[in-house]
Amino acid sequence: MSSPQESPKQNEFLRLLAEHEAAIRAFLRAILSLKSDADEAFQLTTITLWEKFEEYDRSRDFKPWAFGIAKYKALGLMRDRKRERLVFGDELVARLADEAVASEDRFLTQQEALDGCLRKLPEPLRDLVLTAYTNGNRIDELAKDLGQTPMALYKKLHRIRRTLLECVNQTLDQEEAT
């Protein structure tokens, strides 16, 4: 049942749009490389289809008419995107570079702390961690080789990782304090 605000024109438009929505979206997705751009172009197309629905010749197929409008919306969006070239100012570039260097420094500090904490582990545990997380080893295969269940090995590795994390955090806290 239609509400009082809905007209036969609206009902016809909605029926045609629903019938051809997937095809229009696929058409736009084929033209535009980004899904977000295709979604935006679909919204623009839908608005224009509704605005121009009075001009639609109902004796002809809706899909080619909709595709024509979608094509122009996609081309307009691509044209607008080309104009939106992003150019960073010198200050922003310098700040981004500084942040990248700081991130690299933090990573190296964390890596050094982890290496030190690994060295503090008893040799069998250190070897287990290095074996489990290098060379693409699978936990189920490693557990079989060690005569353990995979779950037991997962739990053991989890405890070791937690110990390493605590050690790394303590090491970083001590370095910040000095």
C-alpha positions, 0 to 999 in steps of 0.5 A: 500500500502506498503512502499519501505522499507517494505518486504513481510517478514515484512508484514507477521510478522506484520500481525501475531503479530497484530493478536496475540498481545492480546493473547501474552499480556494476556499470559504474564500478567498471568505469571507476577504480575506487568503490567509494567513487562508484558509490558516490557516482551512483548517488549522483546518478540516482538524484539526476535520474529522479530530477530528469524522470519527467524527460524519460521516454517510457516507450524506451528501455530504462537501463540504457537511459540510466547508463547514459546518465551514470556515464556522465556522472562518472566522467564528471567525478573523474574530472573533479578528482583530477583537479583535486590534486593534493599538494602538501605545503613545506611545513606539512611535509617537514612535519610528516618527515619528522613523524616518520623519523620518530616512528622509525626511532620508536620501532628501533627502540622497541626492537632493541628492547625485544632483542634484549628481552629475548636474550634474557629468556632461558635458551629452550624458551628462546629457541621455541619462540624463534622456531615458532615465529620464523621461517613460516613454521606452523604451530600444529606441525611444531606441536607434533614435532615436540609431542604436544597438542597444538592448544598446549603449545599455543598456551605456552607461546602465549605465556612467553609472549606476555612475559616478553611484552612485560619485559619490553614495557619495563625496558622502555619505561626505564629508558624513558626515565633516564 
